[in-house]
């Protein structure tokens, strides 16, 4: 009886110390985290709800306060398209549409946007009403996307893959929708690369994609207190064979 009581106390103490208290601590940190660090805590959270709530201050929080630089880098990766007269682009996970202001596009470019957050899309309609010729509210994890096969010259996906679960389906949709000879410009955080990159590499190995470029390692943020330990990223440019 004494041994049974001792084991009960021991296992309860173990549960409290190593499981329950750390979980409570992490939940409290997430609840109290400033809006500018929400992106780090969303991997298993309600992404749509968070970005709906965040939409009004999203650009100020990330671009202005923290120096979030992946959007500018993704636009820079598309500069080789600047001299093309007609280009149809899908901004997959377009958010508030900041990319539309940075792309080196000509007057005959056609830009389409897709995002899972209706509030983010509303920001585009309010602040950048002329930037996109169409906007669709759709989660990239929900296959099939509302675009025809071989309909886009370029698909740009910036800072979205970190939240996606259906890697195989998402990469297959990239390949289905982009035209033959078209380009994929994909931003991957270093902690995403083992999850998502193998699906792109499989298409490269099968002769369906060609890797054209990969940017140097860079931190997500250039300002703020998270600079020292924030994730790094690369931008990959593929061409459909």
Backbone as JSON, one array per atom type, in Angstrom:
{
  "sequence": "XXXXXXXXXXXXXXXXXXXXXXXXXXXXXXXXXXXXXXXXXXXXXXXXXXXXXXXXXXXXXXXXXXXXXXXXXXXXXXXXXXXXXXXXXXXXXXXXXXXXXXXXXXXXXXXXXXXXXXXXXXXXXXXXXXXXXXXXXXXXXXXXXXXXXXXXXXXXXXXXXXXXXXXXXXXXXXXXXXXXXXXXXXXXXXXXXXXXXXXXXXXXXXXXXXXXXXXXXXXXXXXXXXXXXXXXXXXXXXXXX",
  "N": [[0.84, -1.2, 0.0], [1.94, 1.2, 0.81], [3.94, 1.45, -1.13], [2.37, 1.66, -3.43], [1.1, 4.13, -2.95], [3.35, 5.77, -2.94], [4.23, 5.5, -5.62], [2.06, 6.63, -6.95], [2.17, 9.32, -6.13], [4.68, 9.94, -7.16], [4.35, 9.64, -9.98], [2.37, 11.54, -10.43], [3.73, 13.87, -9.72], [5.71, 13.83, -11.67], [4.14, 14.14, -14.0], [3.05, 16.7, -13.51], [5.34, 18.32, -13.35], [6.82, 17.94, -15.79], [5.03, 17.82, -17.94], [2.37, 19.09, -17.65], [2.82, 21.71, -16.47], [4.82, 22.9, -18.24], [3.21, 22.96, -20.57], [1.11, 24.71, -19.83], [2.62, 26.99, -19.4], [3.57, 27.5, -22.0], [1.15, 27.98, -23.38], [0.3, 30.28, -22.07], [2.33, 32.05, -22.8], [1.89, 32.17, -25.57], [-0.67, 33.3, -25.6], [-0.19, 35.82, -24.54], [1.63, 36.87, -26.25], [3.09, 39.46, -28.24], [1.53, 41.02, -31.09], [3.27, 41.15, -33.23], [4.84, 38.89, -33.15], [3.21, 36.78, -33.66], [3.28, 35.07, -35.86], [5.21, 33.14, -35.33], [4.0, 31.35, -33.61], [1.94, 29.96, -34.78], [1.87, 27.49, -36.03], [0.34, 25.23, -35.34], [-2.06, 26.36, -34.9], [-5.1, 28.32, -35.3], [-4.97, 29.48, -38.22], [-6.4, 30.99, -40.11], [-8.23, 32.48, -38.52], [-6.48, 33.97, -36.92], [-5.12, 35.57, -38.83], [-7.26, 36.95, -39.89], [-7.89, 38.56, -37.69], [-5.58, 40.01, -37.54], [-5.3, 41.51, -39.81], [-5.69, 44.35, -40.17], [-3.47, 45.65, -39.07], [-1.32, 44.34, -40.02], [0.74, 44.86, -42.01], [2.07, 47.09, -40.93], [2.99, 46.02, -38.52], [4.77, 43.96, -39.33], [6.38, 44.75, -41.68], [7.06, 47.48, -41.18], [7.71, 47.66, -38.38], [9.35, 45.41, -37.79], [10.92, 44.95, -39.99], [10.4, 42.98, -41.96], [11.46, 41.02, -44.57], [11.01, 39.22, -46.65], [9.07, 39.59, -48.63], [9.98, 41.67, -50.27], [12.28, 40.42, -51.21], [11.18, 38.27, -52.62], [9.89, 39.64, -54.66], [12.13, 40.76, -55.87], [13.28, 38.47, -56.89], [11.77, 38.08, -59.09], [12.56, 39.83, -61.04], [13.64, 39.16, -63.48], [11.52, 38.96, -65.15], [10.75, 41.43, -65.93], [10.94, 42.65, -68.47], [9.03, 41.46, -69.99], [6.13, 41.49, -72.0], [3.54, 40.51, -71.65], [2.32, 38.96, -68.88], [0.95, 36.58, -66.75], [0.2, 36.32, -63.44], [0.05, 34.51, -60.41], [-0.44, 35.3, -57.14], [0.06, 33.48, -54.59], [-1.32, 33.08, -51.54], [-1.65, 35.8, -50.87], [-2.11, 37.71, -48.9], [-2.23, 40.99, -47.65], [-1.58, 42.15, -50.01], [0.89, 43.38, -50.46], [2.99, 42.54, -52.09], [2.19, 43.2, -54.65], [2.84, 45.85, -55.02], [5.56, 45.82, -55.24], [6.43, 44.22, -57.3], [8.14, 44.04, -60.44], [6.38, 44.9, -62.63], [4.83, 45.23, -65.87], [2.47, 47.27, -67.77], [0.67, 45.51, -68.95], [0.63, 43.26, -67.43], [-1.07, 40.67, -65.68], [-2.43, 40.21, -62.61], [-3.29, 37.93, -60.14], [-4.82, 37.12, -57.02], [-4.78, 34.99, -54.15], [-5.96, 33.95, -51.02], [-6.38, 32.62, -47.7], [-7.66, 34.2, -45.86], [-10.33, 36.25, -45.5], [-10.44, 38.78, -44.43], [-7.88, 39.8, -44.91], [-7.97, 39.94, -47.71], [-9.94, 41.87, -47.92], [-8.54, 44.09, -47.09], [-6.95, 44.52, -49.33], [-8.92, 45.18, -51.21], [-9.77, 47.57, -50.14], [-7.46, 49.21, -49.87], [-5.79, 48.76, -52.05], [-7.21, 48.72, -54.57], [-6.91, 48.5, -57.35], [-4.92, 46.71, -57.85], [-5.05, 43.9, -58.22], [-6.5, 41.72, -60.59], [-8.24, 39.75, -59.96], [-9.51, 38.26, -56.96], [-9.43, 35.59, -54.73], [-10.84, 33.77, -52.07], [-9.42, 31.23, -50.52], [-8.09, 28.32, -49.09], [-4.79, 27.16, -49.37], [-4.23, 24.56, -48.68], [-6.5, 23.22, -49.33], [-7.38, 21.22, -51.78], [-8.91, 21.03, -54.83], [-7.39, 23.95, -56.31], [-8.96, 27.07, -57.28], [-8.34, 27.52, -60.11], [-7.57, 27.19, -63.57], [-5.84, 24.52, -65.26], [-2.5, 24.99, -66.42], [-2.6, 27.83, -66.59], [-1.24, 30.03, -65.57], [1.56, 32.17, -65.94], [3.44, 32.68, -64.02], [3.84, 31.7, -60.65], [3.88, 32.96, -57.47], [4.85, 32.36, -54.21], [4.97, 33.43, -51.09], [6.17, 33.29, -47.85], [4.25, 31.5, -46.86], [4.28, 28.7, -46.93], [5.05, 27.66, -44.49], [2.79, 27.3, -42.95], [1.37, 25.26, -44.11], [-0.03, 22.01, -44.54], [-0.5, 20.01, -46.4], [1.7, 19.12, -48.25], [2.34, 17.6, -50.58], [-0.01, 17.87, -52.12], [-0.14, 20.67, -52.45], [2.26, 21.32, -53.86], [1.78, 19.84, -56.14], [-0.39, 21.26, -57.15], [0.82, 23.73, -57.72], [2.4, 22.87, -59.89], [0.45, 21.97, -61.67], [-1.03, 24.29, -62.33], [0.73, 26.27, -63.29], [2.06, 27.36, -66.42], [3.61, 25.46, -69.1], [7.03, 26.0, -69.3], [6.72, 28.11, -67.65], [7.14, 29.82, -64.43], [7.93, 29.16, -61.0], [8.12, 30.85, -57.99], [9.26, 30.46, -54.94], [9.19, 30.88, -51.52], [10.95, 29.53, -48.82], [11.2, 28.86, -45.44], [13.99, 27.93, -43.35], [13.32, 26.01, -41.44], [11.22, 24.84, -42.73], [12.2, 23.6, -44.96], [13.03, 20.77, -44.89], [10.52, 19.64, -44.88], [8.95, 20.51, -47.11], [10.6, 20.9, -49.42], [11.5, 18.38, -50.54], [9.36, 17.54, -52.17], [9.34, 19.31, -54.31], [11.87, 18.68, -55.26], [11.47, 16.07, -56.11], [9.91, 16.45, -58.4], [11.79, 17.77, -59.93], [13.69, 15.73, -60.23], [12.19, 13.99, -61.77], [12.1, 15.27, -64.15], [10.17, 17.23, -64.5], [10.27, 19.74, -63.41], [12.65, 22.44, -63.3], [15.35, 23.63, -61.47], [16.19, 26.93, -61.23], [17.31, 29.02, -59.73], [18.51, 29.94, -56.47], [18.28, 31.87, -53.62], [20.67, 33.49, -51.43], [21.17, 32.55, -47.95], [19.11, 34.22, -45.59], [17.91, 36.31, -42.9], [14.54, 36.39, -41.61], [13.71, 38.79, -40.46], [14.91, 42.14, -40.16], [15.01, 44.02, -38.21], [14.32, 44.76, -34.7], [13.71, 42.85, -31.64], [13.72, 40.15, -32.14], [15.58, 39.53, -34.0], [18.06, 38.21, -33.58], [17.51, 35.47, -33.15], [15.69, 34.69, -35.06], [14.03, 32.78, -37.69], [15.75, 31.73, -40.74], [15.7, 32.1, -44.34], [15.24, 30.98, -47.76], [14.77, 31.75, -51.23], [13.42, 30.02, -53.86], [13.62, 29.53, -57.33], [11.88, 27.96, -59.81], [11.42, 26.34, -62.97], [8.88, 25.2, -65.1], [9.09, 22.25, -66.92]],
  "CA": [[0.0, 0.0, 0.0], [2.84, 2.35, 0.86], [4.59, 1.56, -2.42], [1.37, 2.18, -4.37], [0.94, 5.55, -2.69], [4.58, 6.43, -3.38], [4.24, 5.57, -7.08], [1.04, 7.58, -7.38], [2.71, 10.66, -5.91], [5.8, 10.12, -8.08], [3.88, 9.85, -11.34], [1.66, 12.82, -10.46], [4.76, 14.91, -9.72], [6.33, 13.81, -12.99], [3.19, 14.74, -14.94], [2.93, 18.12, -13.21], [6.6, 19.03, -13.63], [7.35, 17.84, -17.15], [4.0, 17.89, -18.98], [1.3, 20.07, -17.47], [3.32, 23.07, -16.26], [5.35, 23.46, -19.48], [2.12, 23.25, -21.49], [0.45, 25.93, -19.36], [3.53, 28.11, -19.63], [3.59, 27.81, -23.42], [-0.13, 28.58, -23.72], [0.27, 31.65, -21.54], [3.22, 32.85, -23.65], [1.23, 32.4, -26.84], [-1.79, 34.21, -25.4], [0.29, 37.15, -24.23], [2.65, 37.29, -27.21], [2.71, 40.61, -29.04], [1.03, 40.67, -32.41], [4.37, 41.06, -34.19], [5.47, 37.57, -33.1], [2.21, 35.73, -33.81], [3.63, 34.12, -36.9], [6.03, 32.05, -34.81], [3.23, 30.46, -32.75], [0.72, 29.57, -35.47], [1.99, 26.26, -36.8], [-0.76, 24.31, -35.06], [-3.18, 27.19, -34.48], [-6.12, 28.69, -36.26], [-4.3, 30.47, -39.05], [-7.38, 31.9, -40.72], [-8.76, 33.41, -37.51], [-5.43, 34.88, -36.51], [-4.86, 36.56, -39.86], [-8.44, 37.83, -39.95], [-7.75, 39.53, -36.61], [-4.32, 40.74, -37.71], [-5.26, 42.14, -41.12], [-5.65, 45.81, -40.17], [-2.15, 46.15, -38.67], [-0.33, 43.34, -40.45], [1.9, 45.43, -42.69], [2.8, 47.94, -39.99], [3.65, 45.16, -37.54], [5.87, 43.18, -39.9], [7.28, 45.49, -42.55], [7.56, 48.71, -40.58], [8.3, 47.49, -37.05], [10.35, 44.36, -37.71], [11.75, 44.83, -41.19], [10.13, 41.71, -42.63], [12.05, 41.29, -45.88], [10.84, 38.18, -47.67], [8.25, 40.07, -49.74], [10.87, 42.39, -51.17], [13.18, 39.44, -51.83], [10.4, 37.52, -53.6], [9.71, 40.53, -55.81], [13.42, 40.88, -56.54], [13.52, 37.22, -57.62], [10.97, 38.12, -60.31], [13.0, 40.93, -61.91], [13.94, 38.67, -64.83], [10.3, 39.04, -65.94], [10.39, 42.84, -66.09], [10.85, 43.07, -69.86], [8.0, 40.71, -70.69], [4.97, 42.35, -72.25], [2.32, 39.92, -71.09], [2.6, 37.96, -67.86], [-0.15, 36.29, -65.84], [0.85, 35.96, -62.18], [-0.75, 34.16, -59.25], [0.16, 35.57, -55.84], [-0.56, 32.44, -53.77], [-1.15, 33.54, -50.17], [-1.33, 37.2, -51.18], [-2.21, 38.58, -47.72], [-2.76, 42.34, -47.89], [-1.23, 42.59, -51.36], [2.1, 44.17, -50.51], [3.81, 42.11, -53.21], [1.74, 43.86, -55.89], [3.52, 47.14, -55.14], [6.99, 45.62, -55.38], [6.76, 43.48, -58.51], [8.57, 44.87, -61.57], [5.44, 44.52, -63.68], [4.45, 46.18, -66.9], [1.04, 47.62, -67.78], [-0.17, 44.4, -69.42], [0.68, 42.13, -66.51], [-2.33, 40.32, -65.03], [-2.09, 39.69, -61.28], [-4.39, 37.29, -59.42], [-4.48, 36.86, -55.64], [-5.54, 33.98, -53.4], [-5.58, 33.9, -49.61], [-7.42, 31.99, -46.9], [-8.25, 35.19, -44.95], [-11.19, 37.24, -46.16], [-10.08, 40.11, -43.92], [-6.71, 40.22, -45.66], [-8.43, 40.33, -49.04], [-10.67, 43.13, -47.77], [-7.53, 45.15, -47.05], [-6.58, 44.8, -50.72], [-10.02, 45.88, -51.86], [-9.86, 48.92, -49.59], [-6.22, 50.0, -49.99], [-5.13, 48.53, -53.34], [-8.32, 48.17, -55.38], [-6.54, 48.3, -58.75], [-3.71, 45.91, -57.93], [-5.32, 42.53, -58.66], [-7.69, 41.61, -61.44], [-9.17, 38.85, -59.27], [-9.13, 37.83, -55.62], [-10.2, 34.43, -54.32], [-10.62, 33.32, -50.7], [-9.27, 29.78, -50.62], [-6.9, 27.79, -48.42], [-3.92, 26.39, -50.26], [-4.29, 23.16, -48.3], [-7.72, 22.65, -49.89], [-7.13, 20.87, -53.17], [-8.23, 21.67, -55.9], [-7.48, 25.4, -56.3], [-9.93, 27.57, -58.27], [-7.68, 28.02, -61.32], [-7.44, 26.18, -64.61], [-4.51, 23.99, -65.52], [-1.68, 25.72, -67.4], [-3.22, 29.15, -66.75], [-0.4, 31.1, -65.03], [2.96, 32.22, -66.35], [4.27, 32.72, -62.81], [3.2, 31.6, -59.33], [4.75, 33.4, -56.38], [4.33, 31.96, -52.89], [5.88, 34.06, -50.14], [5.88, 33.22, -46.41], [3.0, 30.76, -46.65], [4.47, 27.25, -46.82], [5.24, 27.29, -43.08], [1.5, 26.95, -42.35], [0.66, 24.28, -44.92], [0.11, 20.6, -44.13], [-0.63, 19.11, -47.55], [2.82, 19.47, -49.12], [2.23, 16.94, -51.88], [-1.11, 18.48, -52.86], [0.19, 22.06, -52.78], [3.27, 21.32, -54.92], [1.11, 19.35, -57.34], [-1.2, 22.35, -57.69], [1.76, 24.64, -58.37], [2.8, 22.31, -61.17], [-0.72, 21.88, -62.55], [-1.56, 25.6, -62.73], [1.71, 27.05, -64.04], [2.19, 26.95, -67.81], [4.88, 24.89, -69.52], [7.97, 27.09, -69.46], [6.44, 29.12, -66.63], [8.04, 29.87, -63.28], [7.5, 29.14, -59.6], [9.02, 31.56, -57.08], [8.78, 29.89, -53.69], [9.98, 31.18, -50.32], [10.94, 28.48, -47.8], [12.01, 29.01, -44.22], [14.89, 26.8, -43.15], [12.64, 24.93, -40.71], [10.27, 24.23, -43.66], [12.85, 22.95, -46.1], [12.93, 19.31, -44.87], [9.12, 19.22, -45.06], [8.37, 20.83, -48.42], [11.5, 20.87, -50.57], [11.58, 17.09, -51.24], [8.31, 17.4, -53.19], [9.86, 20.01, -55.48], [13.02, 17.92, -55.77], [10.96, 14.9, -56.82], [9.53, 16.9, -59.74], [13.05, 18.03, -60.64], [14.28, 14.43, -60.58], [11.37, 13.38, -62.8], [12.15, 16.09, -65.36], [8.98, 18.07, -64.62], [10.69, 21.07, -63.01], [14.07, 22.73, -63.33], [15.74, 24.66, -60.5], [16.94, 27.99, -61.9], [18.04, 29.89, -58.81], [18.25, 29.89, -55.04], [18.91, 33.02, -52.99], [21.51, 33.23, -50.26], [20.49, 32.53, -46.66], [18.83, 35.55, -45.05], [16.94, 36.28, -41.79], [13.22, 36.93, -41.93], [13.57, 40.16, -39.96], [16.15, 42.92, -40.09], [14.91, 44.91, -37.05], [13.57, 44.23, -33.58], [14.36, 42.0, -30.65], [13.78, 38.74, -32.56], [16.54, 39.37, -35.09], [19.15, 37.29, -33.27], [17.14, 34.06, -33.19], [14.58, 34.45, -35.98], [14.37, 31.82, -38.74], [16.29, 32.21, -42.0], [14.92, 31.62, -45.47], [15.73, 31.06, -49.14], [13.75, 31.8, -52.27], [13.75, 29.11, -54.95], [12.95, 29.77, -58.61], [11.79, 26.77, -60.64], [10.75, 26.46, -64.27], [8.19, 23.97, -65.49], [9.63, 21.7, -68.17]],
  "C": [[0.87, 1.25, 0.0], [3.5, 2.56, -0.5], [3.63, 2.11, -3.48], [1.17, 3.67, -4.2], [2.16, 6.34, -3.18], [4.61, 6.58, -4.9], [3.21, 6.56, -7.61], [1.54, 9.02, -7.26], [3.83, 10.95, -6.91], [5.3, 10.44, -9.48], [3.09, 11.15, -11.47], [2.66, 13.97, -10.51], [5.44, 15.0, -11.08], [5.44, 14.49, -14.02], [3.11, 16.25, -14.76], [4.17, 18.88, -13.65], [6.96, 19.06, -15.1], [6.31, 17.96, -18.26], [3.04, 19.06, -18.79], [1.84, 21.49, -17.32], [3.97, 23.66, -17.52], [4.27, 23.81, -20.48], [1.4, 24.54, -21.11], [1.31, 27.15, -19.64], [3.54, 28.51, -21.1], [2.29, 28.45, -23.88], [-0.21, 30.02, -23.26], [1.17, 32.55, -22.39], [2.57, 33.17, -24.98], [0.11, 33.4, -26.7], [-1.33, 35.64, -25.21], [1.29, 37.69, -25.26], [2.19, 38.51, -27.98], [2.35, 40.2, -30.44], [2.16, 40.47, -33.41], [5.07, 39.72, -34.16], [4.45, 36.45, -33.28], [2.61, 34.66, -34.81], [4.45, 32.95, -36.41], [5.2, 31.0, -34.07], [2.03, 29.84, -33.44], [0.76, 28.22, -36.14], [0.82, 25.31, -36.57], [-2.03, 25.07, -34.67], [-4.17, 27.44, -35.59], [-5.57, 29.83, -37.11], [-5.29, 31.48, -39.61], [-7.87, 32.92, -39.71], [-7.71, 34.43, -37.11], [-5.19, 35.97, -37.55], [-6.07, 37.45, -40.12], [-8.32, 38.93, -38.9], [-6.58, 40.48, -36.85], [-4.34, 41.68, -38.91], [-5.03, 43.65, -41.08], [-4.25, 46.36, -39.86], [-1.01, 45.28, -39.18], [0.91, 43.97, -41.06], [2.73, 46.31, -41.76], [3.59, 47.1, -39.0], [4.9, 44.52, -38.14], [6.86, 44.04, -40.68], [7.9, 46.69, -41.85], [8.3, 48.46, -39.27], [9.47, 46.52, -37.05], [11.23, 44.23, -38.94], [11.61, 43.49, -41.87], [10.51, 41.84, -44.1], [11.77, 40.27, -46.95], [10.02, 38.67, -48.86], [9.11, 40.81, -50.76], [11.82, 41.43, -51.89], [12.45, 38.62, -52.89], [10.17, 38.36, -54.85], [11.01, 40.67, -56.59], [13.74, 39.63, -57.37], [12.77, 37.19, -58.95], [11.44, 39.19, -61.29], [13.33, 40.46, -63.32], [12.71, 38.72, -65.74], [9.95, 40.46, -66.37], [10.2, 43.25, -67.54], [9.79, 42.31, -70.65], [6.73, 41.55, -70.84], [3.71, 41.81, -71.6], [2.7, 38.8, -70.12], [1.37, 37.81, -66.97], [0.43, 35.67, -64.58], [-0.2, 35.59, -61.14], [0.06, 34.43, -57.99], [-0.55, 34.65, -54.84], [-0.28, 32.72, -52.29], [-0.82, 35.02, -50.19], [-1.43, 38.13, -49.98], [-2.86, 39.9, -48.05], [-2.3, 42.92, -49.22], [0.03, 43.41, -51.47], [2.97, 43.81, -51.72], [3.44, 42.85, -54.49], [2.43, 45.2, -56.09], [5.0, 47.0, -55.45], [7.38, 44.89, -56.67], [7.14, 44.43, -59.64], [7.67, 44.66, -62.78], [5.15, 45.65, -64.65], [2.94, 46.39, -66.92], [0.13, 46.49, -68.24], [-0.04, 43.15, -68.56], [-0.71, 41.92, -65.91], [-2.01, 39.62, -63.72], [-3.35, 39.18, -60.59], [-3.92, 37.0, -57.99], [-5.38, 35.82, -55.0], [-5.04, 33.96, -51.97], [-6.71, 33.24, -48.83], [-8.16, 32.97, -46.0], [-9.05, 36.23, -45.72], [-10.87, 38.65, -45.69], [-8.84, 40.65, -44.62], [-7.11, 40.7, -47.06], [-9.21, 41.64, -48.99], [-9.71, 44.31, -47.69], [-7.08, 45.51, -48.47], [-7.67, 45.6, -51.39], [-10.13, 47.33, -51.4], [-8.66, 49.79, -49.95], [-5.54, 49.87, -51.35], [-6.15, 48.0, -54.35], [-7.96, 47.89, -56.83], [-5.4, 47.3, -58.93], [-3.93, 44.52, -58.52], [-6.56, 42.52, -59.54], [-8.69, 40.62, -60.88], [-8.6, 38.47, -57.92], [-10.03, 36.67, -55.23], [-9.82, 34.05, -52.89], [-10.61, 31.8, -50.7], [-8.0, 29.37, -49.9], [-6.09, 26.95, -49.39], [-3.9, 24.92, -49.92], [-5.51, 22.45, -48.87], [-7.53, 22.45, -51.39], [-8.48, 20.44, -53.76], [-8.42, 23.19, -55.86], [-8.37, 25.89, -57.44], [-9.29, 28.23, -59.49], [-7.52, 26.87, -62.3], [-6.0, 25.7, -64.73], [-3.81, 24.83, -66.59], [-2.21, 27.13, -67.65], [-2.35, 30.31, -66.29], [1.02, 31.02, -65.58], [3.89, 32.13, -65.14], [3.37, 32.49, -61.6], [4.24, 31.99, -58.3], [4.1, 33.03, -55.06], [5.34, 32.41, -51.84], [5.37, 33.92, -48.71], [4.56, 32.52, -46.1], [3.25, 29.29, -46.33], [4.6, 26.79, -45.38], [3.94, 26.84, -42.43], [0.79, 25.79, -43.03], [0.98, 22.85, -44.47], [0.18, 19.66, -45.32], [0.45, 19.43, -48.58], [2.66, 18.88, -50.52], [1.14, 17.6, -52.73], [-0.79, 19.89, -53.32], [1.2, 22.11, -53.93], [2.68, 20.81, -56.22], [0.25, 20.42, -57.98], [-0.32, 23.43, -58.33], [2.06, 24.15, -59.8], [1.63, 22.25, -62.15], [-1.08, 23.24, -63.14], [-0.56, 26.39, -63.56], [1.85, 26.47, -65.46], [3.53, 26.25, -68.05], [5.84, 26.03, -69.87], [7.78, 28.2, -68.45], [7.29, 28.92, -65.39], [7.3, 29.81, -61.95], [8.55, 29.87, -58.78], [8.52, 31.28, -55.68], [9.72, 30.26, -52.55], [9.81, 30.05, -49.33], [11.8, 28.9, -46.63], [12.86, 27.77, -44.02], [14.22, 25.67, -42.38], [11.55, 24.27, -41.55], [10.94, 23.34, -44.68], [12.78, 21.43, -46.04], [11.52, 18.8, -45.14], [8.68, 19.36, -46.5], [9.31, 20.63, -49.6], [11.57, 19.51, -51.26], [10.51, 16.91, -52.32], [8.69, 18.16, -54.47], [11.01, 19.22, -56.11], [12.58, 16.68, -56.53], [10.54, 15.28, -58.24], [10.76, 17.24, -60.58], [13.66, 16.72, -61.12], [13.51, 13.75, -61.71], [11.31, 14.2, -64.09], [10.94, 16.99, -65.55], [9.22, 19.52, -64.2], [12.19, 21.19, -63.18], [14.37, 23.83, -62.33], [16.64, 25.68, -61.21], [17.8, 28.79, -60.94], [17.61, 29.63, -57.38], [18.98, 31.06, -54.4], [19.8, 32.59, -51.83], [20.66, 33.21, -48.99], [20.3, 33.96, -46.15], [17.85, 35.42, -43.9], [15.61, 36.88, -42.21], [13.11, 38.41, -41.59], [14.93, 40.85, -39.92], [16.13, 43.9, -38.91], [14.3, 44.15, -35.88], [14.33, 43.23, -32.75], [14.49, 40.56, -31.1], [14.84, 38.51, -33.61], [17.57, 38.28, -34.81], [18.76, 35.83, -33.45], [15.95, 33.79, -34.12], [15.0, 33.45, -37.06], [15.0, 32.52, -39.95], [15.5, 31.58, -43.15], [15.74, 31.67, -46.75], [14.53, 31.18, -50.06], [14.25, 30.98, -53.46], [12.96, 29.51, -56.2], [13.04, 28.51, -59.46], [11.13, 27.13, -61.97], [10.12, 25.13, -64.63], [8.69, 23.51, -66.85], [8.51, 21.3, -69.14]]
}
